[in-house]
Amino acid sequence: MSNMQDQADGTLTASVATSFMVRSILVGLLCLVLGVWGVYDYFVAIPQQQVEARRAAVGSAFLLVAEPHVNGQSVVANDNAMPDFVRAVVNDLMDEDDPELKANLGTLKHLADDDAITPATIEAVRSALLKTLNAKQEQAKAAPDQKLDDATRGRNEWFIATALMMQVAQAPLTVTGGPVEQLEPAMKFAGRAVDLWGDVTMPSKYDRPMQWMFILCLPFVPWYAVSAFKARKRSYTLDPDGTLHMPEGTWAADAIADIDMSRWMAKSKAWIVHADGTRVLLDDYVYRGLFHIVGVLASSRYPDAWTAQAKPMKADSADTEDDTGAQDGGSSTTDVD
């Protein structure tokens, strides 16, 4: 049976459809999930992916600088290895979420471009990094009881590893021509970065803008919630004397001038028209059993076109009506309990 109540006195009542409430809740939850997902990707996942890809690039670039010096080799096969390493370091450090470091590197951002890399600029990058590390060390001494979160501790450890790699890259050999003592631990740091993040790809320039498509789902969450809440309180009642009670007001039978059924079969929507021209939508998709009220109104005004079940009158049997009440006259399916 429908939740539309057909009372003993002939009064017809329709209230919000359970299916509409369920769909509203599910769509609202879907919008919430997509929106939160977009926010997380935009502010957390994509920046983290970018940092990890940068760090892997630093490790790979350092290995190209250091490997020719292993086992006493002194010839660098790739002339671009050192400039590429320095640019990778600058790109990475400028991407780290550390305002103090970014301030120290502010004038060196151009090194990420195609400018020539000189020993002086290499030392400037390393000095900026060391200056930041020294400041952090002083801060730690001033507040020995302050505990760092995992992200900050991991970032500081990476800064130390990067400073070591830059030191080795500047002077990989001792005066006797052998590799410096710090070469091996520096290569371990670089190799670990490659192992951890070597498979991480740099986000494309479209990744973050695309997340706005998901983030913009969030405003629809309260909209669906409010719509469902309002619909839950609404109902339609048609008295035996033709008086129609609606959320928009009560219309007497003689005040209802017309009913527009032009979109009924396609959308299960009809508009009743007041004598003063006011139009009110009757949506059988939202209100379960509303087709009974629509059918009575339509058949009373257009008996040759519509049945009391809100179905088009058959051409060969104008008085045929579907007495089962199992299906409405529109395109949507009436809910059953």
HELIX and SHEET records of a PDB file:
HELIX    1   1 THR A   18  TYR A   40  1                                  23    
HELIX    2   2 ASP A   41  ALA A   45  3                                   5    
HELIX    3   3 ILE A   46  ALA A   66  1                                  21    
HELIX    4   4 GLU A   67  GLY A   72  5                                   6    
HELIX    5   5 ALA A   81  ASP A   95  1                                  15    
HELIX    6   6 PRO A   99  LEU A  105  1                                   7    
HELIX    7   7 GLY A  106  ALA A  112  5                                   7    
HELIX    8   8 PRO A  119  ALA A  142  1                                  24    
HELIX    9   9 ASP A  150  GLN A  170  1                                  21    
HELIX   10  10 LEU A  183  TRP A  197  1                                  15    
HELIX   11  11 ASP A  207  ILE A  215  1                                   9    
HELIX   12  12 PHE A  220  LYS A  233  1                                  14    
HELIX   13  13 ALA A  253  ALA A  255  5                                   3    
HELIX   14  14 TRP A  264  LYS A  267  1                                   4    
HELIX   15  15 LEU A  290  ARG A  301  1                                  12    
SHEET    1   A 5 GLN A   5  ASP A   6  0                                        
SHEET    2   A 5 LEU A  12  VAL A  16 -1                                        
SHEET    3   A 5 SER A 235  LEU A 238 -1                                        
SHEET    4   A 5 LEU A 244  MET A 246 -1                                        
SHEET    5   A 5 GLY A 249  TRP A 251 -1                                        
SHEET    1   B 3 GLN A   5  ASP A   6  0                                        
SHEET    2   B 3 LEU A  12  VAL A  16 -1                                        
SHEET    3   B 3 TYR A 287  ARG A 288 -1                                        
SHEET    1   C 3 ILE A 256  ASP A 260  0                                        
SHEET    2   C 3 LYS A 269  HIS A 274 -1                                        
SHEET    3   C 3 ARG A 279  ASP A 283 -1                                        
END                                                                             
